[in-house]
């Protein structure tokens, strides 16, 4: 639809994604900045990372999400300026 396309092109939101463990290893850095259309859920961040690094797919079902230092559900909507953290399981003792 034309209305949806024009709305999406008018304003993108920018989020900073903090990367840990397997995500940091895949990207070779501790954070990245991504743009999304308004009304994008947190799960879209993970989906984009997996599309760029398919080897991360094995972590999809067990990754938790944080936005601005709060654990959130995958369907929580992002807003401009959010700091998103993807938290894969960690092992160690």
VENBEL-V710650 format. One line per field, one symbol per residue. psi: psi as a letter, one per 40 degrees, with the letter a starting at -180 (. if undefined). A space follows every 10 residues. Layout:
psi=???
This chain:
psi=iddddddded hiihihhhhi bdddddefie iihiiiiifh iddddddddd ddgdeedeed eehihihffh hiidehhiih eihhhhgiii ii.
